[in-house]
Amino acid sequence: MRQWYETLFENYAKTYDQESFTKGTLGEVDFIEKELDADKTLRILDVGCGTGRHAIELAKRGYSVTGVDLSESQLNRAKEKAAAANVQIDFQKADARELTFQTEFDAVLIICEGAFSLMETDAMNFKILENVTRALKPGGKFILTTLSALYPLYHSVKDMINAEDNNMKYEKYSFDLMTFRERTTMTITDDSGTQKTFETNERFYTPSEIRWMLEQLKFQNIAIHGCKIGAFSREDTLTTEDFEMLVIAEKQ
């Protein structure tokens, strides 16, 4: 069965790069570099890399990056952009639930809902975290941004998103207090000008849930913060005003 995120990211790469939430790449990579102590010898895995905006910027700064994504359309766009930037990146078509990397990377990134939280079950989302753990070397760093359940408990996600300057429009919004899953009817216009409407299903997480999962996977030094586009910071306290949370942790 074809899932909604597969429909969304089919023939949507150029339009995706114009969305407002993609405009903070430089500041976000500045933060990632700081977290990695600007050590250019480190190998980085970007899960759900999309059109490669973080992977390409990191490669331009001298890092070795592997990017994986389920969408061939997004990856093709990423490869075009990498070629234009004259950087070498190992882009691979792969499902984040089925990654087979074994202690190969010094850092793993999942930024802007790169696979995690989009999956249709909690078990699938946890499987992605298990694969991240396996891919990391001991002492490796994991940087994740994911949907914060604190926000929809206090706000209308639909109204917030529809107020933004994005191509995505939402209707029939619902948020299930038992599962912390948001379901909406999303309408987009793809790269060819075709309008598509489909049902979404995204999982919002509480900070305690994220911490518990990472602790079960033997991560340490887990830090959870507010998440501002283009301005990731350990000084940003997570509040009910943050649509996403920024998570940093280290594999034991």
TIKESE-495300 format. One record per atom (N, C-alpha, C, O, CB): residue number from 1; residue in one letter; x, y, z. Coordinates in steps of 0.05 Angstrom, whole numbers. Glycine has a CB too. Example, Ala and Ser with C-alpha at 12.3 -4.5 7.8 and 13.67 -1.06 7.14 Angstrom:
residues 2
1,A,264,-114,156
1,A,246,-90,156
1,A,264,-66,156
1,A,285,-66,169
1,A,226,-89,181
2,S,257,-45,142
2,S,273,-21,143
2,S,258,1,157
2,S,268,23,161
2,S,282,-12,114
***
This chain:
residues 252
1,M,17,-24,0
1,M,0,0,0
1,M,18,25,0
1,M,36,28,16
1,M,-19,0,25
2,R,12,43,-18
2,R,28,68,-20
2,R,20,87,2
2,R,-3,92,7
2,R,23,81,-48
3,Q,40,96,17
3,Q,36,114,39
3,Q,35,143,31
3,Q,45,151,9
3,Q,57,110,61
4,W,23,160,48
4,W,19,188,41
4,W,45,203,36
4,W,47,220,19
4,W,4,202,63
5,Y,66,196,51
5,Y,92,210,48
5,Y,105,203,21
5,Y,121,218,11
5,Y,110,204,71
6,E,99,179,11
6,E,109,172,-16
6,E,95,189,-37
6,E,108,198,-56
6,E,105,142,-21
7,T,69,193,-34
7,T,54,210,-53
7,T,64,239,-51
7,T,68,252,-71
7,T,24,209,-47
8,L,68,248,-27
8,L,77,276,-23
8,L,103,281,-37
8,L,106,301,-52
8,L,80,282,7
9,F,123,264,-34
9,F,150,270,-44
9,F,155,260,-72
9,F,178,260,-81
9,F,170,258,-25
10,E,134,251,-86
10,E,137,243,-114
10,E,133,268,-131
10,E,113,281,-130
10,E,116,221,-121
11,N,154,275,-146
11,N,153,298,-164
11,N,147,324,-148
11,N,130,340,-156
11,N,131,294,-186
12,Y,161,328,-127
12,Y,157,351,-109
12,Y,183,364,-101
12,Y,182,382,-84
12,Y,141,342,-85
13,A,205,355,-112
13,A,231,364,-102
13,A,236,394,-106
13,A,245,407,-87
13,A,253,348,-116
14,K,232,404,-130
14,K,237,433,-135
14,K,218,450,-118
14,K,227,471,-107
14,K,234,439,-165
15,T,193,442,-116
15,T,174,457,-100
15,T,182,456,-70
15,T,180,476,-56
15,T,146,447,-104
16,Y,191,433,-62
16,Y,199,429,-34
16,Y,221,449,-27
16,Y,221,460,-5
16,Y,209,401,-29
17,D,240,453,-45
17,D,262,471,-39
17,D,254,500,-37
17,D,269,517,-28
17,D,283,469,-61
18,Q,229,506,-45
18,Q,219,534,-42
18,Q,202,538,-17
18,Q,195,561,-11
18,Q,202,541,-66
19,E,197,517,-2
19,E,181,519,22
19,E,196,535,43
19,E,220,533,45
19,E,173,491,33
20,S,181,550,59
20,S,194,568,79
20,S,210,553,100
20,S,230,563,110
20,S,173,585,93
21,F,201,528,106
21,F,215,513,127
21,F,242,502,118
21,F,256,490,134
21,F,198,491,137
22,T,249,506,93
22,T,275,496,83
22,T,296,519,83
22,T,318,514,74
22,T,272,484,55
23,K,289,542,92
23,K,306,566,88
23,K,327,570,110
23,K,341,590,110
23,K,289,590,85
24,G,328,552,130
24,G,346,556,152
24,G,371,538,151
24,G,384,534,171
24,G,332,551,177
25,T,377,528,127
25,T,399,508,125
25,T,426,518,136
25,T,439,503,151
25,T,402,500,96
26,L,434,541,129
26,L,461,551,137
26,L,463,552,167
26,L,483,543,178
26,L,466,578,125
27,G,443,564,181
27,G,444,565,210
27,G,443,538,223
27,G,456,533,243
27,G,422,582,220
28,E,428,520,211
28,E,426,493,222
28,E,452,478,219
28,E,460,463,237
28,E,403,477,208
29,V,465,481,197
29,V,491,468,193
29,V,513,481,210
29,V,531,467,219
29,V,500,469,163
30,D,511,507,216
30,D,529,519,235
30,D,527,505,262
30,D,547,500,275
30,D,522,550,238
31,F,503,499,270
31,F,499,486,296
31,F,510,457,295
31,F,524,449,313
31,F,469,485,303
32,I,505,443,273
32,I,515,416,270
32,I,546,416,272
32,I,558,399,286
32,I,506,403,244
33,E,558,434,257
33,E,587,436,258
33,E,598,441,286
33,E,617,429,295
33,E,597,459,240
34,K,584,459,301
34,K,593,465,328
34,K,591,440,345
34,K,609,434,362
34,K,576,487,340
35,E,569,424,342
35,E,566,399,357
35,E,587,379,351
35,E,595,362,368
35,E,538,388,352
36,L,598,380,326
36,L,618,361,318
36,L,646,372,321
36,L,666,360,312
36,L,614,353,289
37,D,648,395,334
37,D,674,408,339
37,D,689,413,313
37,D,714,414,312
37,D,692,391,357
38,A,674,417,291
38,A,685,423,265
38,A,707,403,256
38,A,726,410,243
38,A,697,451,264
39,D,704,377,265
39,D,723,357,258
39,D,717,345,231
39,D,698,329,228
39,D,723,334,280
40,K,732,353,211
40,K,726,345,183
40,K,733,315,177
40,K,728,306,155
40,K,742,362,164
41,T,744,301,197
41,T,750,273,193
41,T,725,255,198
41,T,725,232,192
41,T,773,264,210
42,L,704,267,209
42,L,681,252,217
42,L,663,244,193
42,L,661,260,174
42,L,664,268,237
43,R,652,221,195
43,R,633,211,174
43,R,605,216,185
43,R,598,209,207
43,R,638,181,168
44,I,588,227,167
44,I,561,235,175
44,I,540,221,158
44,I,543,219,134
44,I,557,266,173
45,L,519,211,171
45,L,496,199,157
45,L,472,217,160
45,L,465,224,183
45,L,490,170,168
46,D,460,225,138
46,D,436,242,138
46,D,413,225,129
46,D,410,218,106
46,D,440,267,118
47,V,396,218,149
47,V,373,201,144
47,V,349,217,136
47,V,342,237,150
47,V,367,183,169
48,G,336,210,114
48,G,314,226,104
48,G,325,252,93
48,G,315,274,99
48,G,292,231,125
49,C,346,250,77
49,C,361,273,69
49,C,346,291,49
49,C,354,314,45
49,C,387,265,56
50,G,324,281,37
50,G,309,297,19
50,G,325,307,-5
50,G,339,291,-18
50,G,297,320,33
51,T,323,332,-11
51,T,338,344,-33
51,T,367,351,-26
51,T,381,364,-41
51,T,324,369,-43
52,G,376,342,-3
52,G,404,343,4
52,G,414,370,15
52,G,438,375,15
52,G,419,337,-19
53,R,396,386,26
53,R,404,413,33
53,R,425,413,56
53,R,444,428,55
53,R,380,430,42
54,H,422,396,76
54,H,442,395,97
54,H,466,379,88
54,H,489,387,94
54,H,430,381,123
55,A,462,357,74
55,A,485,341,65
55,A,503,357,47
55,A,528,355,49
55,A,475,316,50
56,I,492,372,29
56,I,508,388,10
56,I,523,410,24
56,I,547,414,18
56,I,490,400,-12
57,E,510,423,42
57,E,524,445,57
57,E,547,433,74
57,E,568,445,76
57,E,505,460,75
58,L,543,410,86
58,L,564,397,101
58,L,587,389,83
58,L,610,392,90
58,L,553,373,117
59,A,580,378,60
59,A,601,369,41
59,A,617,393,31
59,A,641,391,28
59,A,589,354,17
60,K,604,416,27
60,K,617,440,19
60,K,637,450,40
60,K,657,463,34
60,K,597,462,13
61,R,632,443,65
61,R,649,451,87
61,R,671,429,93
61,R,686,432,112
61,R,633,456,112
62,G,671,408,77
62,G,693,389,79
62,G,687,363,92
62,G,705,347,97
62,G,715,401,92
63,Y,661,357,99
63,Y,654,332,112
63,Y,648,310,92
63,Y,639,315,70
63,Y,631,337,131
64,S,652,285,101
64,S,644,262,86
64,S,616,255,94
64,S,610,249,117
64,S,664,238,91
65,V,597,255,74
65,V,569,252,80
65,V,556,230,63
65,V,561,228,39
65,V,554,279,76
66,T,540,214,76
66,T,522,195,62
66,T,493,204,68
66,T,486,209,90
66,T,527,166,72
67,G,478,206,47
67,G,450,214,49
67,G,431,192,40
67,G,435,181,18
67,G,444,240,34
68,V,411,185,55
68,V,392,164,47
68,V,364,176,48
68,V,357,192,65
68,V,394,139,66
69,D,348,167,29
69,D,320,176,27
69,D,304,155,12
69,D,315,140,-4
69,D,318,204,14
70,L,278,154,18
70,L,260,135,5
70,L,251,145,-22
70,L,243,129,-39
70,L,236,130,23
71,S,252,172,-26
71,S,241,184,-51
71,S,262,187,-73
71,S,282,201,-69
71,S,229,211,-44
72,E,258,174,-95
72,E,276,176,-117
72,E,276,204,-129
72,E,297,214,-137
72,E,269,156,-139
73,S,253,217,-129
73,S,251,244,-139
73,S,268,263,-122
73,S,282,280,-133
73,S,222,253,-139
74,Q,266,261,-96
74,Q,282,278,-78
74,Q,311,273,-82
74,Q,327,292,-83
74,Q,274,274,-49
75,L,319,248,-85
75,L,347,241,-88
75,L,358,251,-115
75,L,381,260,-116
75,L,351,211,-86
76,N,342,250,-136
76,N,351,260,-162
76,N,357,290,-160
76,N,377,299,-171
76,N,330,254,-184
77,R,340,304,-147
77,R,344,333,-143
77,R,369,338,-126
77,R,385,356,-132
77,R,319,345,-129
78,A,373,321,-105
78,A,397,324,-88
78,A,422,319,-105
78,A,442,334,-101
78,A,396,304,-65
79,K,422,300,-122
79,K,446,294,-139
79,K,451,317,-158
79,K,475,324,-163
79,K,442,268,-154
80,E,431,328,-169
80,E,434,351,-187
80,E,447,375,-172
80,E,465,388,-183
80,E,407,360,-199
81,K,437,380,-148
81,K,447,402,-133
81,K,476,398,-124
81,K,492,416,-123
81,K,429,407,-108
82,A,482,373,-117
82,A,509,366,-108
82,A,529,370,-132
82,A,551,380,-128
82,A,511,337,-98
83,A,520,361,-155
83,A,537,364,-179
83,A,542,394,-185
83,A,564,402,-191
83,A,525,351,-204
84,A,521,410,-182
84,A,523,439,-187
84,A,542,452,-166
84,A,556,471,-173
84,A,496,452,-186
85,A,542,441,-142
85,A,559,452,-121
85,A,587,440,-122
85,A,605,447,-106
85,A,547,447,-94
86,N,591,421,-140
86,N,617,407,-143
86,N,626,393,-117
86,N,649,396,-109
86,N,638,427,-152
87,V,608,378,-105
87,V,614,363,-81
87,V,607,334,-86
87,V,588,328,-101
87,V,600,374,-56
88,Q,621,316,-72
88,Q,616,287,-75
88,Q,601,278,-50
88,Q,611,281,-27
88,Q,643,272,-78
89,I,578,266,-54
89,I,561,256,-32
89,I,551,229,-41
89,I,542,225,-63
89,I,538,275,-25
90,D,551,210,-22
90,D,541,183,-27
90,D,511,183,-22
90,D,502,178,1
90,D,556,161,-10
91,F,495,188,-42
91,F,466,188,-39
91,F,456,160,-46
91,F,462,148,-66
91,F,452,209,-58
92,Q,439,149,-28
92,Q,428,122,-31
92,Q,398,122,-27
92,Q,388,134,-8
92,Q,442,103,-11
93,K,384,108,-44
93,K,355,104,-41
93,K,352,81,-21
93,K,360,58,-26
93,K,341,97,-68
94,A,340,87,2
94,A,337,68,23
94,A,314,75,42
94,A,308,99,45
94,A,363,65,39
95,D,302,55,53
95,D,281,58,73
95,D,294,60,101
95,D,309,43,108
95,D,260,35,72
96,A,288,81,116
96,A,300,85,142
96,A,294,63,161
96,A,309,59,181
96,A,291,111,154
97,R,273,48,156
97,R,266,25,173
97,R,283,0,167
97,R,282,-19,182
97,R,237,19,171
98,E,298,1,145
98,E,312,-22,136
98,E,342,-17,132
98,E,355,-32,117
98,E,300,-33,110
99,L,353,3,145
99,L,381,9,141
99,L,399,-13,153
99,L,392,-25,173
99,L,388,36,155
100,T,421,-18,140
100,T,439,-40,148
100,T,466,-31,156
100,T,484,-47,159
100,T,441,-60,125
101,F,470,-5,160
101,F,496,5,168
101,F,504,-6,196
101,F,487,-9,213
101,F,496,36,168
102,Q,530,-12,199
102,Q,540,-23,224
102,Q,564,-6,234
102,Q,586,-8,223
102,Q,548,-53,220
103,T,559,9,254
103,T,580,26,267
103,T,599,39,247
103,T,623,38,250
103,T,596,9,287
104,E,587,52,227
104,E,603,65,206
104,E,605,95,209
104,E,622,107,196
104,E,590,58,179
105,F,588,107,225
105,F,586,136,225
105,F,592,149,252
105,F,585,137,273
105,F,558,145,215
106,D,604,172,251
106,D,609,188,275
106,D,586,205,284
106,D,584,213,307
106,D,634,205,271
107,A,568,210,265
107,A,544,226,271
107,A,522,218,252
107,A,526,212,229
107,A,550,257,268
108,V,497,219,263
108,V,473,214,247
108,V,454,237,251
108,V,450,247,273
108,V,459,187,255
109,L,443,247,229
109,L,424,269,229
109,L,397,259,220
109,L,395,244,200
109,L,434,292,211
110,I,376,268,233
110,I,349,266,223
110,I,336,294,228
110,I,328,300,250
110,I,332,243,237
111,I,335,310,207
111,I,327,338,209
111,I,301,342,194
111,I,298,332,172
111,I,349,357,199
112,C,283,358,205
112,C,258,366,192
112,C,241,341,184
112,C,233,338,161
112,C,265,382,166
113,E,236,324,204
113,E,220,300,201
113,E,230,283,178
113,E,215,274,161
113,E,191,308,195
114,G,256,278,178
114,G,268,260,158
114,G,262,231,164
114,G,278,217,175
114,G,298,264,156
115,A,238,222,156
115,A,228,195,161
115,A,216,192,189
115,A,193,184,191
115,A,251,175,157
116,F,231,198,210
116,F,221,194,237
116,F,197,212,242
116,F,197,236,236
116,F,243,199,258
117,S,177,200,254
117,S,151,212,261
117,S,131,211,238
117,S,107,216,242
117,S,154,241,269
118,L,140,205,213
118,L,122,202,191
118,L,110,174,188
118,L,90,170,175
118,L,136,210,165
119,M,123,155,201
119,M,115,127,197
119,M,88,121,210
119,M,78,135,228
119,M,136,108,210
120,E,75,100,200
120,E,47,95,207
120,E,43,81,234
120,E,21,80,244
120,E,35,78,186
121,T,65,71,246
121,T,63,59,273
121,T,86,68,290
121,T,107,76,280
121,T,62,28,271
122,D,82,67,316
122,D,104,74,335
122,D,127,55,332
122,D,150,62,335
122,D,93,75,364
123,A,121,30,327
123,A,142,9,324
123,A,160,16,300
123,A,184,12,302
123,A,129,-18,320
124,M,149,26,279
124,M,165,34,256
124,M,183,58,262
124,M,207,58,254
124,M,147,41,232
125,N,172,77,277
125,N,189,100,285
125,N,212,90,303
125,N,234,100,300
125,N,172,121,299
126,F,206,72,321
126,F,226,62,339
126,F,247,46,324
126,F,271,47,330
126,F,214,45,361
127,K,239,32,303
127,K,258,17,287
127,K,278,36,274
127,K,301,29,271
127,K,242,1,265
128,I,269,59,266
128,I,288,79,254
128,I,309,87,275
128,I,332,89,268
128,I,272,104,244
129,L,300,91,299
129,L,320,98,320
129,L,339,74,326
129,L,362,79,331
129,L,305,105,346
130,E,329,50,325
130,E,346,27,328
130,E,368,26,306
130,E,391,20,311
130,E,330,1,327
131,N,359,32,281
131,N,378,32,259
131,N,399,54,261
131,N,422,51,253
131,N,363,34,232
132,V,390,77,271
132,V,409,99,277
132,V,430,90,297
132,V,453,95,293
132,V,393,124,287
133,T,421,77,318
133,T,439,68,339
133,T,459,49,327
133,T,483,51,333
133,T,423,54,362
134,R,450,30,311
134,R,468,10,298
134,R,488,24,280
134,R,511,15,278
134,R,452,-11,283
135,A,480,45,266
135,A,497,58,246
135,A,519,74,260
135,A,541,78,248
135,A,481,76,229
136,L,515,83,285
136,L,534,100,298
136,L,557,84,311
136,L,553,62,320
136,L,519,116,320
137,K,580,96,311
137,K,603,86,326
137,K,598,92,356
137,K,584,111,362
137,K,630,98,316
138,P,610,77,373
138,P,609,84,402
138,P,618,113,406
138,P,639,121,396
138,P,626,64,419
139,G,603,128,421
139,G,610,156,425
139,G,600,174,404
139,G,603,199,406
139,G,640,159,427
140,G,587,163,383
140,G,577,179,361
140,G,553,196,370
140,G,539,190,389
140,G,569,161,338
141,K,548,217,355
141,K,528,237,362
141,K,503,234,344
141,K,506,231,320
141,K,539,265,361
142,F,480,237,356
142,F,455,236,342
142,F,441,263,345
142,F,437,272,368
142,F,436,213,352
143,I,434,276,323
143,I,419,301,323
143,I,393,297,309
143,I,392,290,285
143,I,436,324,310
144,L,371,302,323
144,L,344,297,313
144,L,326,321,318
144,L,328,334,339
144,L,331,272,327
145,T,310,328,298
145,T,288,347,303
145,T,262,332,297
145,T,260,319,276
145,T,291,373,286
146,T,243,334,315
146,T,218,320,311
146,T,195,335,323
146,T,199,354,338
146,T,220,292,324
147,L,171,328,315
147,L,147,342,323
147,L,142,340,353
147,L,143,318,365
147,L,123,331,308
148,S,136,362,365
148,S,132,363,394
148,S,102,363,401
148,S,87,380,391
148,S,145,389,406
149,A,94,344,417
149,A,66,341,425
149,A,57,364,443
149,A,33,368,446
149,A,61,315,439
150,L,76,379,454
150,L,68,401,471
150,L,53,423,454
150,L,36,437,465
150,L,93,413,484
151,Y,61,425,429
151,Y,49,447,413
151,Y,19,442,407
151,Y,3,460,413
151,Y,64,449,386
152,P,11,419,396
152,P,-18,416,390
152,P,-36,414,415
152,P,-60,417,412
152,P,-22,391,373
153,L,-24,410,438
153,L,-40,410,462
153,L,-49,438,469
153,L,-68,442,484
153,L,-25,398,485
154,Y,-35,458,458
154,Y,-42,486,464
154,Y,-50,503,440
154,Y,-60,525,443
154,Y,-18,499,477
155,H,-46,492,416
155,H,-50,508,392
155,H,-64,491,370
155,H,-66,467,372
155,H,-24,519,381
156,S,-74,505,350
156,S,-83,492,326
156,S,-61,490,306
156,S,-52,510,295
156,S,-107,507,313
157,V,-51,465,301
157,V,-30,461,281
157,V,-39,469,254
157,V,-24,481,238
157,V,-21,432,281
158,K,-64,463,247
158,K,-74,469,220
158,K,-73,499,215
158,K,-63,507,193
158,K,-103,459,217
159,D,-82,515,234
159,D,-82,544,230
159,D,-54,555,228
159,D,-48,573,212
159,D,-97,558,252
160,M,-35,544,244
160,M,-8,553,243
160,M,5,548,216
160,M,18,565,204
160,M,9,540,265
161,I,2,523,206
161,I,15,515,181
161,I,2,530,158
161,I,17,539,140
161,I,12,485,177
162,N,-24,533,157
162,N,-37,547,135
162,N,-31,576,134
162,N,-34,589,114
162,N,-67,543,137
163,A,-22,587,157
163,A,-15,616,158
163,A,13,620,146
163,A,20,643,140
163,A,-16,626,186
164,E,29,599,144
164,E,56,602,133
164,E,56,604,103
164,E,36,598,90
164,E,73,578,142
165,D,78,614,92
165,D,81,618,64
165,D,91,592,51
165,D,113,591,41
165,D,100,642,57
166,N,74,572,51
166,N,81,546,40
166,N,61,537,20
166,N,39,548,18
166,N,84,525,63
167,N,69,518,4
167,N,52,506,-17
167,N,32,486,-5
167,N,12,480,-17
167,N,68,492,-38
168,M,37,477,20
168,M,20,457,32
168,M,-4,470,46
168,M,-2,489,61
168,M,36,441,53
169,K,-28,459,41
169,K,-52,469,53
169,K,-67,446,67
169,K,-68,424,56
169,K,-71,483,33
170,Y,-78,451,91
170,Y,-89,430,107
170,Y,-119,435,112
170,Y,-127,458,116
170,Y,-74,427,133
171,E,-134,413,112
171,E,-163,414,120
171,E,-169,389,137
171,E,-152,371,139
171,E,-181,415,95
172,K,-193,388,149
172,K,-202,365,164
172,K,-181,356,184
172,K,-174,333,186
172,K,-209,342,145
173,Y,-172,375,200
173,Y,-151,370,219
173,Y,-162,355,244
173,Y,-184,362,254
173,Y,-137,395,228
174,S,-148,335,254
174,S,-155,322,279
174,S,-129,314,294
174,S,-109,307,281
174,S,-173,298,275
175,F,-130,316,320
175,F,-108,308,337
175,F,-118,289,358
175,F,-135,297,374
175,F,-93,332,349
176,D,-108,264,358
176,D,-118,243,376
176,D,-102,244,402
176,D,-78,240,402
176,D,-115,216,362
177,L,-116,250,424
177,L,-102,253,450
177,L,-93,226,461
177,L,-77,225,480
177,L,-121,266,470
178,M,-104,204,451
178,M,-95,177,460
178,M,-70,168,446
178,M,-54,153,458
178,M,-118,157,455
179,T,-66,176,421
179,T,-43,167,406
179,T,-23,189,399
179,T,-1,183,389
179,T,-52,153,381
180,F,-31,214,403
180,F,-15,238,395
180,F,-9,237,365
180,F,13,244,356
180,F,12,238,411
181,R,-28,228,350
181,R,-26,228,321
181,R,-44,249,309
181,R,-67,252,316
181,R,-33,200,309
182,E,-32,264,291
182,E,-46,285,276
182,E,-54,274,249
182,E,-38,263,234
182,E,-29,311,273
183,R,-80,277,242
183,R,-89,269,216
183,R,-102,293,202
183,R,-118,307,214
183,R,-110,245,218
184,T,-94,297,177
184,T,-105,320,162
184,T,-110,311,133
184,T,-100,290,124
184,T,-86,344,163
185,T,-124,328,119
185,T,-126,326,90
185,T,-107,347,79
185,T,-112,371,82
185,T,-155,329,79
186,M,-86,339,65
186,M,-66,357,54
186,M,-70,361,24
186,M,-74,341,10
186,M,-37,347,61
187,T,-67,385,15
187,T,-67,391,-14
187,T,-42,405,-22
187,T,-34,425,-9
187,T,-93,408,-22
188,I,-28,395,-42
188,I,-4,408,-52
188,I,-6,410,-83
188,I,-23,398,-96
188,I,21,392,-44
189,T,11,427,-94
189,T,15,428,-123
189,T,43,419,-129
189,T,62,432,-119
189,T,9,457,-135
190,D,46,398,-145
190,D,73,387,-149
190,D,89,402,-170
190,D,80,422,-180
190,D,71,358,-156
191,D,113,392,-176
191,D,131,406,-195
191,D,119,410,-223
191,D,127,428,-237
191,D,157,392,-197
192,S,101,393,-230
192,S,89,394,-257
192,S,63,411,-257
192,S,50,414,-278
192,S,83,367,-268
193,G,56,422,-234
193,G,32,438,-232
193,G,7,422,-225
193,G,-15,433,-225
193,G,28,453,-257
194,T,10,396,-220
194,T,-13,379,-214
194,T,-20,382,-184
194,T,-3,380,-167
194,T,-7,350,-221
195,Q,-46,386,-179
195,Q,-55,388,-151
195,Q,-61,359,-140
195,Q,-74,343,-154
195,Q,-80,406,-149
196,K,-51,354,-116
196,K,-55,328,-104
196,K,-67,332,-76
196,K,-59,350,-61
196,K,-28,312,-102
197,T,-86,315,-69
197,T,-98,316,-43
197,T,-97,288,-31
197,T,-104,268,-44
197,T,-128,326,-44
198,F,-88,286,-6
198,F,-86,260,7
198,F,-87,263,37
198,F,-86,285,48
198,F,-59,246,-1
199,E,-90,241,51
199,E,-93,240,80
199,E,-65,236,93
199,E,-50,218,85
199,E,-112,218,89
200,T,-58,253,112
200,T,-33,250,126
200,T,-37,237,154
200,T,-59,237,164
200,T,-19,278,129
201,N,-15,227,165
201,N,-16,215,191
201,N,11,218,204
201,N,30,203,197
201,N,-25,185,190
202,E,15,237,222
202,E,41,242,234
202,E,39,239,264
202,E,19,245,277
202,E,50,271,227
203,R,61,229,276
203,R,63,225,304
203,R,78,247,318
203,R,101,253,312
203,R,77,198,310
204,F,65,260,337
204,F,78,280,354
204,F,87,266,379
204,F,74,248,390
204,F,58,304,361
205,Y,110,274,389
205,Y,122,261,413
205,Y,125,280,436
205,Y,131,304,432
205,Y,149,248,406
206,T,122,270,460
206,T,129,285,484
206,T,159,283,489
206,T,171,263,481
206,T,112,276,509
207,P,171,302,503
207,P,200,300,509
207,P,206,274,525
207,P,226,262,520
207,P,209,324,525
208,S,188,267,543
208,S,193,243,560
208,S,193,218,543
208,S,209,199,548
208,S,172,241,582
209,E,176,216,522
209,E,176,193,505
209,E,203,191,490
209,E,214,169,488
209,E,153,195,485
210,I,212,213,479
210,I,237,213,464
210,I,260,205,483
210,I,277,188,475
210,I,243,241,452
211,R,261,216,506
211,R,282,209,525
211,R,281,179,532
211,R,302,166,533
211,R,280,226,551
212,W,257,169,537
212,W,255,141,544
212,W,265,122,522
212,W,280,104,527
212,W,226,134,551
213,M,257,128,497
213,M,266,112,475
213,M,296,112,472
213,M,309,91,467
213,M,253,121,449
214,L,308,136,474
214,L,337,138,471
214,L,351,124,494
214,L,373,112,490
214,L,345,167,469
215,E,340,126,518
215,E,352,112,540
215,E,351,82,537
215,E,370,68,544
215,E,338,120,567
216,Q,329,72,525
216,Q,327,43,520
216,Q,348,34,500
216,Q,357,11,501
216,Q,300,36,510
217,L,356,52,482
217,L,376,46,462
217,L,405,52,471
217,L,424,52,456
217,L,370,61,436
218,K,407,58,497
218,K,433,63,510
218,K,447,89,501
218,K,471,90,500
218,K,451,40,505
219,F,431,109,495
219,F,442,135,490
219,F,447,149,517
219,F,434,143,537
219,F,424,153,472
220,Q,466,167,517
220,Q,472,183,541
220,Q,474,212,534
220,Q,473,220,511
220,Q,498,173,554
221,N,476,229,555
221,N,478,258,551
221,N,456,268,532
221,N,461,284,514
221,N,506,266,539
222,I,432,259,538
222,I,408,266,522
222,I,400,295,529
222,I,394,301,553
222,I,385,246,526
223,A,398,312,509
223,A,390,340,513
223,A,367,346,494
223,A,368,339,471
223,A,413,360,509
224,I,346,358,505
224,I,322,365,489
224,I,316,395,492
224,I,314,405,514
224,I,297,348,498
225,H,314,408,469
225,H,311,437,469
225,H,289,446,449
225,H,278,430,434
225,H,338,450,460
226,G,282,471,451
226,G,265,483,431
226,G,279,483,404
226,G,303,481,402
226,G,257,511,439
227,C,263,486,383
227,C,275,483,356
227,C,264,505,338
227,C,241,506,330
227,C,268,455,344
228,K,282,524,332
228,K,275,546,314
228,K,289,542,287
228,K,313,537,286
228,K,283,573,326
229,I,274,545,266
229,I,285,541,239
229,I,309,560,235
229,I,307,584,239
229,I,263,547,217
230,G,331,548,227
230,G,355,564,221
230,G,370,574,245
230,G,390,588,242
230,G,348,587,204
231,A,361,566,269
231,A,373,577,294
231,A,373,556,316
231,A,365,562,338
231,A,359,602,303
232,F,382,532,309
232,F,385,511,330
232,F,404,521,352
232,F,424,533,346
232,F,395,484,318
233,S,396,516,377
233,S,413,525,399
233,S,407,509,424
233,S,384,502,430
233,S,408,555,405
234,R,428,502,439
234,R,425,490,465
234,R,415,509,486
234,R,407,501,508
234,R,452,478,474
235,E,414,535,479
235,E,404,555,498
235,E,373,558,495
235,E,361,573,511
235,E,417,582,493
236,D,361,544,476
236,D,333,548,471
236,D,316,527,487
236,D,317,504,481
236,D,327,544,440
237,T,303,537,507
237,T,286,519,524
237,T,261,511,510
237,T,247,528,498
237,T,279,533,551
238,L,255,485,510
238,L,230,476,497
238,L,205,486,512
238,L,203,484,536
238,L,230,445,497
239,T,187,497,497
239,T,162,507,508
239,T,138,498,491
239,T,142,485,470
239,T,162,539,510
240,T,114,505,499
240,T,91,498,483
240,T,89,515,457
240,T,71,510,441
240,T,66,503,500
241,E,107,534,453
241,E,107,549,429
241,E,124,536,407
241,E,125,545,384
241,E,117,577,434
242,D,139,515,414
242,D,156,501,395
242,D,142,479,380
242,D,132,460,393
242,D,181,490,409
243,F,139,482,354
243,F,126,461,338
243,F,143,436,336
243,F,133,414,334
243,F,121,472,309
244,E,170,440,337
244,E,189,417,337
244,E,206,419,362
244,E,208,440,375
244,E,206,417,311
245,M,219,397,368
245,M,240,397,389
245,M,266,388,377
245,M,267,372,359
245,M,232,380,413
246,L,288,398,388
246,L,315,391,379
246,L,326,372,400
246,L,326,378,424
246,L,333,417,376
247,V,336,349,391
247,V,346,328,408
247,V,375,322,401
247,V,381,318,378
247,V,328,302,407
248,I,392,322,421
248,I,421,315,417
248,I,427,293,437
248,I,421,296,461
248,I,440,340,420
249,A,440,272,427
249,A,447,250,445
249,A,472,236,435
249,A,480,239,412
249,A,424,229,447
250,E,485,221,453
250,E,509,207,446
250,E,506,177,451
250,E,496,169,472
250,E,533,218,461
251,K,515,161,432
251,K,515,132,436
251,K,536,124,456
251,K,559,133,455
251,K,519,117,409
252,Q,529,106,474
252,Q,548,97,494
252,Q,570,81,481
252,Q,589,71,494
252,Q,535,80,516
***
